[in-house]
Amino acid sequence: MPATTAVDTVVIGAGHAGLAMSRCLTGRSVEHLVLERGRTAERWRTARWDSFRLLTPNWMTRLPGWAYSGPDPDGYMTAGELVAYLECYARSFAAPILERTTVLQVRQTGGGYLVCTDRGAWTAANVVVATGYHVRAAVPAFASDLPPGLVQITPDRYRCPADLPDGPVLVVGASSTGVQIADELLTAGRPVVVAVGGHTRLPRRYRGRDVLWWLDRLGTLGRTLDELPDPARALREPSLQLSGTGRTLDLRILHERGALLTGRMLGSEAGFACFADDLRAVTAAADVRLRRVLSRIDAYAASTPELDPTVTAGAPQFHPTVAAEAPELAPIAAVLPGDGPARLDLRRFAAVVWATGLRPGYPWLQVPVLDHTGRILHRRGVTAAPGLYALGLRFQHRRDATFIDGARHDAAYLADHLTRRRPARTRAAS
Ligand SMILES: Cc1cc2nc3c(=O)[nH]c(=O)nc-3n(C[C@H](O)[C@H](O)[C@H](O)COP(=O)(O)OP(=O)(O)OC[C@H]3O[C@@H](n4cnc5c(N)ncnc54)[C@H](O)[C@@H]3O)c2cc1C
């Protein structure tokens, strides 16, 4: 094992968050190293399905000192395009990345941290954990009760319909990942059942604009946890039911394309999958939230002079890029025949896709900053252990903290915090 090397700051992970941090540290002349177990942007290379596209438009890939400048700001990057984008970003400031270096342990030493990897050890005054929030598939415990021989797969390992054995597929979960995988299985001619849990329904475009353009304008994505009436509920919000195809993809569309929709999967019993009779209630709740968001957009569009300099009292006209007509989005429950089947024979299925979400995990972090669920306890990414930071956490401060577009705010805040706690002599030398 090589000798231990000293460095001011170690950033763990070279996804967009680790790169954003590295850019901010570079800008503040903080000596640092980014340790990455694979290659830069590894999860976008190896943990996304083949047809994957970002659900955020290209203009929403702003990073510190960097923004999309290509020909299609309203398009949606493939995973490969995002890898190239992030590699280009890393090169733009010569990010000091050490690839193929897996962090195996981080623990506190006298005044800082010892970072042990499979390629040597580093001591550092500061450590920034940027290993991602969407890491471990959250598969329900009852998955182990399913009949042996039934193929079970999580979205990070799923690549394309042809990889699954022939036959019907049960997709559990109907947020962005579940509906996209169900959609491409239907296109491939597979019979599909979707077990629907809580979700956030949104149209892809509304009044002539991408719905995320409106949410950005409304400040919804920038709302901080402190500003919300019920932070605990906000933390449990499911991801947005969107796809990067440029068109709306919701349960009504899946239903019309032939998917059988049913309620939340509760477990399995004697080879049968059991589902809650909550499909209409869950979709009705999503429709209520959808109406609320669309009404906010309507009110904003009608009352924001910068959208329409010609607006006159009583006769609102909209900016040329903003359509005056709001599209009608029929409530999902209205098109559903009922709550779907309560039980289905699992012998009829070739595979189950667990689109039930992803959780963070830090098995190598030997510093007492984790709560009982294994999540990092922090305030805006600053932990109780001096010099230990985290980036890219859910609602780290703003709602968009796990989005590519949100990292720049938290990275700048942490870089400022870290710089302030550096001893005066270090600052003078740099
Ligand atoms: C399916 C899916 C779709 C998404 N779509 C969008 C979208 O459209 N738009 C958007 O803005 N966001 C999207 N997100 C959310 C978010 O942008 C991604 O989760 C993003 O990958 C998070 O970036 P990150 O840098 O925090 O973590 P990651 O990209 O996961 O990067 C963490 C890095 O740390 C490395 N690492 C992990 N453990 C170690 C270790 N022990 N030692 C060394 N290195 C380690 C990993 O190899 C990885 O490269 C999506 C997420 C998922 C799961």
The ligand as an SDF file (V2000), in Angstrom:
LIG
                    3D

 53 58  0  0  0  0  0  0  0  0999 V2000
  -32.9580    7.3200  -13.3520 C   0  0  0  0  0  0  0  0  0  0  0  0
  -32.5630    8.7160  -12.9540 C   0  0  0  0  0  0  0  0  0  0  0  0
  -32.8690    9.7680  -13.8060 C   0  0  0  0  0  0  0  0  0  0  0  0
  -32.4990   11.0690  -13.4580 C   0  0  0  0  0  0  0  0  0  0  0  0
  -32.7850   12.0730  -14.3390 N   0  0  0  0  0  0  0  0  0  0  0  0
  -32.4050   13.3340  -14.0310 C   0  0  0  0  0  0  0  0  0  0  0  0
  -32.6380   14.4090  -14.9490 C   0  0  0  0  0  0  0  0  0  0  0  0
  -33.2270   14.2360  -15.9990 O   0  0  0  0  0  0  0  0  0  0  0  0
  -32.1990   15.6400  -14.6140 N   0  0  0  0  0  0  0  0  0  0  0  0
  -31.5650   15.8870  -13.4440 C   0  0  0  0  0  0  0  0  0  0  0  0
  -31.1740   17.0240  -13.2120 O   0  0  0  0  0  0  0  0  0  0  0  0
  -31.3580   14.9050  -12.5570 N   0  0  0  0  0  0  0  0  0  0  0  0
  -31.7630   13.6390  -12.8230 C   0  0  0  0  0  0  0  0  0  0  0  0
  -31.5390   12.6390  -11.9180 N   0  0  0  0  0  0  0  0  0  0  0  0
  -31.0420   12.9850  -10.5660 C   0  0  0  0  0  0  0  0  0  0  0  0
  -29.5470   13.2640  -10.4730 C   0  0  0  0  0  0  0  0  0  0  0  0
  -29.1440   14.2010  -11.4140 O   0  0  0  0  0  0  0  0  0  0  0  0
  -28.7290   11.9930  -10.6380 C   0  0  0  0  0  0  0  0  0  0  0  0
  -29.0880   11.0870   -9.6420 O   0  0  0  0  0  0  0  0  0  0  0  0
  -27.2290   12.3060  -10.5730 C   0  0  0  0  0  0  0  0  0  0  0  0
  -26.5230   11.1800  -11.0180 O   0  0  0  0  0  0  0  0  0  0  0  0
  -26.7540   12.6790   -9.1960 C   0  0  0  0  0  0  0  0  0  0  0  0
  -25.4720   13.2370   -9.3450 O   0  0  0  0  0  0  0  0  0  0  0  0
  -24.3830   13.1510   -8.2190 P   0  0  0  0  0  0  0  0  0  0  0  0
  -23.1430   13.7560   -8.7470 O   0  0  0  0  0  0  0  0  0  0  0  0
  -24.9420   13.6270   -6.9310 O   0  0  0  0  0  0  0  0  0  0  0  0
  -24.1930   11.5740   -8.0550 O   0  0  0  0  0  0  0  0  0  0  0  0
  -23.7150   10.4830   -9.1140 P   0  0  0  0  0  0  0  0  0  0  0  0
  -23.9500   10.8910  -10.5150 O   0  0  0  0  0  0  0  0  0  0  0  0
  -24.3170    9.2030   -8.6490 O   0  0  0  0  0  0  0  0  0  0  0  0
  -22.1520   10.5030   -8.8870 O   0  0  0  0  0  0  0  0  0  0  0  0
  -21.5460    9.9350   -7.7540 C   0  0  0  0  0  0  0  0  0  0  0  0
  -20.2160    9.3890   -8.1730 C   0  0  0  0  0  0  0  0  0  0  0  0
  -19.5740    8.8680   -7.0040 O   0  0  0  0  0  0  0  0  0  0  0  0
  -18.8900    7.6920   -7.3530 C   0  0  0  0  0  0  0  0  0  0  0  0
  -18.7200    6.8940   -6.1420 N   0  0  0  0  0  0  0  0  0  0  0  0
  -19.6980    6.2890   -5.4160 C   0  0  0  0  0  0  0  0  0  0  0  0
  -19.1630    5.6460   -4.3500 N   0  0  0  0  0  0  0  0  0  0  0  0
  -17.8220    5.8610   -4.3970 C   0  0  0  0  0  0  0  0  0  0  0  0
  -16.7170    5.4530   -3.6020 C   0  0  0  0  0  0  0  0  0  0  0  0
  -16.9000    4.6930   -2.5060 N   0  0  0  0  0  0  0  0  0  0  0  0
  -15.4720    5.8430   -3.9630 N   0  0  0  0  0  0  0  0  0  0  0  0
  -15.2900    6.6200   -5.0560 C   0  0  0  0  0  0  0  0  0  0  0  0
  -16.3000    7.0260   -5.8490 N   0  0  0  0  0  0  0  0  0  0  0  0
  -17.5370    6.6580   -5.5310 C   0  0  0  0  0  0  0  0  0  0  0  0
  -19.8020    7.0440   -8.3930 C   0  0  0  0  0  0  0  0  0  0  0  0
  -19.0840    6.1510   -9.2250 O   0  0  0  0  0  0  0  0  0  0  0  0
  -20.3360    8.2400   -9.1630 C   0  0  0  0  0  0  0  0  0  0  0  0
  -19.5880    8.5400  -10.3080 O   0  0  0  0  0  0  0  0  0  0  0  0
  -31.8600   11.3230  -12.2320 C   0  0  0  0  0  0  0  0  0  0  0  0
  -31.5770   10.2580  -11.3830 C   0  0  0  0  0  0  0  0  0  0  0  0
  -31.9200    8.9720  -11.7400 C   0  0  0  0  0  0  0  0  0  0  0  0
  -31.5950    7.8580  -10.7960 C   0  0  0  0  0  0  0  0  0  0  0  0
  1  2  1  0
  2  3  1  0
  2 52  2  0
  3  4  2  0
  4  5  1  0
  4 50  1  0
  5  6  2  0
  6  7  1  0
  6 13  1  0
  7  8  2  0
  7  9  1  0
  9 10  1  0
 10 11  2  0
 10 12  1  0
 12 13  2  0
 13 14  1  0
 14 15  1  0
 14 50  1  0
 15 16  1  0
 16 17  1  0
 16 18  1  0
 18 19  1  0
 18 20  1  0
 20 21  1  0
 20 22  1  0
 22 23  1  0
 23 24  1  0
 24 25  2  0
 24 26  1  0
 24 27  1  0
 27 28  1  0
 28 29  2  0
 28 30  1  0
 28 31  1  0
 31 32  1  0
 32 33  1  0
 33 34  1  0
 33 48  1  0
 34 35  1  0
 35 36  1  0
 35 46  1  0
 36 37  1  0
 36 45  1  0
 37 38  2  0
 38 39  1  0
 39 40  1  0
 39 45  2  0
 40 41  1  0
 40 42  2  0
 42 43  1  0
 43 44  2  0
 44 45  1  0
 46 47  1  0
 46 48  1  0
 48 49  1  0
 50 51  2  0
 51 52  1  0
 52 53  1  0
M  END
$$$$
